[in-house]
């Protein structure tokens, strides 16, 4: 298979981000009525009944050092949002620092500096695009992580340049280059550290009704950053090629109803161990329906394929169905509900084990109330219930959460 080695991929330095932040902050200092900027501070306090997602049969004292599986997480956020136009260009920055503090398991505490920066560039009204950079840091989910005594953070970085050439008569020519980097602070073999460099090309057609139809081919070259050479004992490769072909549709059916859909095919092939190769259908479907001026309902489905390298699997296929009604009770108050039903199939076993053919089912329900008494103040309260049933022994769990979020903006 031909390997893509994009020579034009750029890896921006943090100094570039700081320069952009300085430019935007200077704009804030002399902001006028045409500028859009916002500083915000907020606190979210959440109670978890089962922080580590332990099964009922687990010996919590042995695994986490206490019989109390619950915890309270306080997340404090300081953020800045800026959107600044310069002639035909627009510069955007969404920067936030989030401090996470756990009441009981304080060795999990961390502070995450997250950002998204973008240059919405335009050479002419017919040639436009985006230059973006983002960095996100979060705690690895305890869904399948069983190292409960150590903190394991996951960072995701994305650098992207894309262009859109308007050919006229509704036709657009699309192209782009992307770098995606994912890292764990502790080794997690099933989902290793990766860097993927990708090129994409395609086209979009915009109907006079506002409906858009788009096709994209994305071809990438990936490496496992913490594997300089393949590991033959468990057939872990250190490099792979990945191709995605995707067709998407945005359809404003009526003034009150819209549909977004995409369907595609993903193919990943490894250099050394073809036993780890996988391919299949990916996609999503979402429908938005404004039933009345105060009532909205969303619903949909997503399907993802993701590498998950163990003896009993090489990848997972996840199907998620959801429904999300929203009731705008008043101009300042809204009630939200969301229910997700997901199945996860573990496929591509490389050895006979008792976990071959593993299948998980997840049910998650959320109820929330949002209240904005002032333009500068918003509050929300949420409760959730999540449950997993699994064919893997001792993997079922239940977890309930309750949280309050307060945010000031100025």
MONOR-V74456 format. One record per residue. N is the residue number from 1. SS is DSSP state (~ for helix, > for strand, _ for the rest). Layout:
n=N ss=SS
n=N ss=SS
This chain:
n=1 ss=_
n=2 ss=_
n=3 ss=_
n=4 ss=_
n=5 ss=_
n=6 ss=_
n=7 ss=_
n=8 ss=_
n=9 ss=_
n=10 ss=_
n=11 ss=_
n=12 ss=_
n=13 ss=_
n=14 ss=~
n=15 ss=~
n=16 ss=~
n=17 ss=~
n=18 ss=~
n=19 ss=~
n=20 ss=~
n=21 ss=~
n=22 ss=~
n=23 ss=~
n=24 ss=~
n=25 ss=~
n=26 ss=~
n=27 ss=~
n=28 ss=~
n=29 ss=~
n=30 ss=_
n=31 ss=_
n=32 ss=_
n=33 ss=_
n=34 ss=_
n=35 ss=_
n=36 ss=>
n=37 ss=>
n=38 ss=>
n=39 ss=>
n=40 ss=>
n=41 ss=>
n=42 ss=>
n=43 ss=>
n=44 ss=>
n=45 ss=>
n=46 ss=>
n=47 ss=>
n=48 ss=>
n=49 ss=_
n=50 ss=_
n=51 ss=_
n=52 ss=_
n=53 ss=_
n=54 ss=_
n=55 ss=_
n=56 ss=_
n=57 ss=_
n=58 ss=_
n=59 ss=_
n=60 ss=~
n=61 ss=~
n=62 ss=~
n=63 ss=~
n=64 ss=~
n=65 ss=_
n=66 ss=_
n=67 ss=_
n=68 ss=_
n=69 ss=_
n=70 ss=_
n=71 ss=>
n=72 ss=>
n=73 ss=>
n=74 ss=>
n=75 ss=>
n=76 ss=>
n=77 ss=>
n=78 ss=>
n=79 ss=>
n=80 ss=>
n=81 ss=>
n=82 ss=>
n=83 ss=>
n=84 ss=>
n=85 ss=>
n=86 ss=>
n=87 ss=_
n=88 ss=_
n=89 ss=>
n=90 ss=>
n=91 ss=>
n=92 ss=>
n=93 ss=>
n=94 ss=>
n=95 ss=>
n=96 ss=>
n=97 ss=>
n=98 ss=>
n=99 ss=>
n=100 ss=>
n=101 ss=>
n=102 ss=>
n=103 ss=_
n=104 ss=_
n=105 ss=_
n=106 ss=~
n=107 ss=~
n=108 ss=~
n=109 ss=_
n=110 ss=>
n=111 ss=>
n=112 ss=>
n=113 ss=>
n=114 ss=>
n=115 ss=>
n=116 ss=>
n=117 ss=>
n=118 ss=>
n=119 ss=>
n=120 ss=>
n=121 ss=>
n=122 ss=>
n=123 ss=>
n=124 ss=>
n=125 ss=_
n=126 ss=_
n=127 ss=>
n=128 ss=>
n=129 ss=>
n=130 ss=>
n=131 ss=>
n=132 ss=>
n=133 ss=>
n=134 ss=>
n=135 ss=>
n=136 ss=>
n=137 ss=>
n=138 ss=>
n=139 ss=>
n=140 ss=_
n=141 ss=_
n=142 ss=_
n=143 ss=_
n=144 ss=_
n=145 ss=_
n=146 ss=_
n=147 ss=_
n=148 ss=_
n=149 ss=_
n=150 ss=_
n=151 ss=_
n=152 ss=_
n=153 ss=>
n=154 ss=>
n=155 ss=>
n=156 ss=>
n=157 ss=>
n=158 ss=>
n=159 ss=>
n=160 ss=>
n=161 ss=>
n=162 ss=>
n=163 ss=>
n=164 ss=>
n=165 ss=>
n=166 ss=>
n=167 ss=>
n=168 ss=>
n=169 ss=_
n=170 ss=_
n=171 ss=>
n=172 ss=>
n=173 ss=>
n=174 ss=>
n=175 ss=>
n=176 ss=>
n=177 ss=>
n=178 ss=>
n=179 ss=>
n=180 ss=>
n=181 ss=>
n=182 ss=>
n=183 ss=>
n=184 ss=>
n=185 ss=_
n=186 ss=_
n=187 ss=_
n=188 ss=_
n=189 ss=~
n=190 ss=~
n=191 ss=~
n=192 ss=_
n=193 ss=_
n=194 ss=>
n=195 ss=>
n=196 ss=>
n=197 ss=>
n=198 ss=>
n=199 ss=>
n=200 ss=>
n=201 ss=>
n=202 ss=>
n=203 ss=>
n=204 ss=>
n=205 ss=>
n=206 ss=>
n=207 ss=_
n=208 ss=_
n=209 ss=_
n=210 ss=_
n=211 ss=_
n=212 ss=>
n=213 ss=>
n=214 ss=>
n=215 ss=>
n=216 ss=>
n=217 ss=>
n=218 ss=>
n=219 ss=>
n=220 ss=>
n=221 ss=>
n=222 ss=>
n=223 ss=>
n=224 ss=>
n=225 ss=_
n=226 ss=_
n=227 ss=_
n=228 ss=_
n=229 ss=_
n=230 ss=_
n=231 ss=>
n=232 ss=~
n=233 ss=~
n=234 ss=~
n=235 ss=_
n=236 ss=>
n=237 ss=_
n=238 ss=_
n=239 ss=>
n=240 ss=>
n=241 ss=>
n=242 ss=>
n=243 ss=>
n=244 ss=>
n=245 ss=>
n=246 ss=>
n=247 ss=>
n=248 ss=>
n=249 ss=>
n=250 ss=>
n=251 ss=>
n=252 ss=_
n=253 ss=_
n=254 ss=_
n=255 ss=_
n=256 ss=_
n=257 ss=>
n=258 ss=>
n=259 ss=>
n=260 ss=>
n=261 ss=>
n=262 ss=>
n=263 ss=>
n=264 ss=>
n=265 ss=>
n=266 ss=>
n=267 ss=>
n=268 ss=>
n=269 ss=>
n=270 ss=>
n=271 ss=_
n=272 ss=_
n=273 ss=_
n=274 ss=~
n=275 ss=~
n=276 ss=~
n=277 ss=_
n=278 ss=>
n=279 ss=>
n=280 ss=>
n=281 ss=>
n=282 ss=>
n=283 ss=>
n=284 ss=>
n=285 ss=>
n=286 ss=>
n=287 ss=>
n=288 ss=>
n=289 ss=>
n=290 ss=>
n=291 ss=_
n=292 ss=_
n=293 ss=_
n=294 ss=_
n=295 ss=>
n=296 ss=>
n=297 ss=>
n=298 ss=>
n=299 ss=>
n=300 ss=>
n=301 ss=>
n=302 ss=>
n=303 ss=>
n=304 ss=>
n=305 ss=>
n=306 ss=>
n=307 ss=>
n=308 ss=_
n=309 ss=_
n=310 ss=_
n=311 ss=_
n=312 ss=_
n=313 ss=_
n=314 ss=_
n=315 ss=>
n=316 ss=>
n=317 ss=>
n=318 ss=>
n=319 ss=>
n=320 ss=>
n=321 ss=>
n=322 ss=>
n=323 ss=>
n=324 ss=>
n=325 ss=>
n=326 ss=>
n=327 ss=>
n=328 ss=_
n=329 ss=_
n=330 ss=_
n=331 ss=_
n=332 ss=_
n=333 ss=>
n=334 ss=>
n=335 ss=>
n=336 ss=>
n=337 ss=>
n=338 ss=>
n=339 ss=>
n=340 ss=>
n=341 ss=>
n=342 ss=>
n=343 ss=>
n=344 ss=>
n=345 ss=>
n=346 ss=>
n=347 ss=>
n=348 ss=_
n=349 ss=_
n=350 ss=_
n=351 ss=_
n=352 ss=_
n=353 ss=_
n=354 ss=_
n=355 ss=_
n=356 ss=_
n=357 ss=_
n=358 ss=_
n=359 ss=>
n=360 ss=>
n=361 ss=>
n=362 ss=>
n=363 ss=>
n=364 ss=>
n=365 ss=>
n=366 ss=>
n=367 ss=>
n=368 ss=>
n=369 ss=>
n=370 ss=>
n=371 ss=>
n=372 ss=>
n=373 ss=>
n=374 ss=>
n=375 ss=_
n=376 ss=_
n=377 ss=>
n=378 ss=>
n=379 ss=>
n=380 ss=>
n=381 ss=>
n=382 ss=>
n=383 ss=>
n=384 ss=>
n=385 ss=>
n=386 ss=>
n=387 ss=>
n=388 ss=>
n=389 ss=>
n=390 ss=>
n=391 ss=_
n=392 ss=_
n=393 ss=_
n=394 ss=_
n=395 ss=_
n=396 ss=_
n=397 ss=>
n=398 ss=>
n=399 ss=>
n=400 ss=>
n=401 ss=>
n=402 ss=>
n=403 ss=>
n=404 ss=>
n=405 ss=>
n=406 ss=>
n=407 ss=>
n=408 ss=>
n=409 ss=>
n=410 ss=_
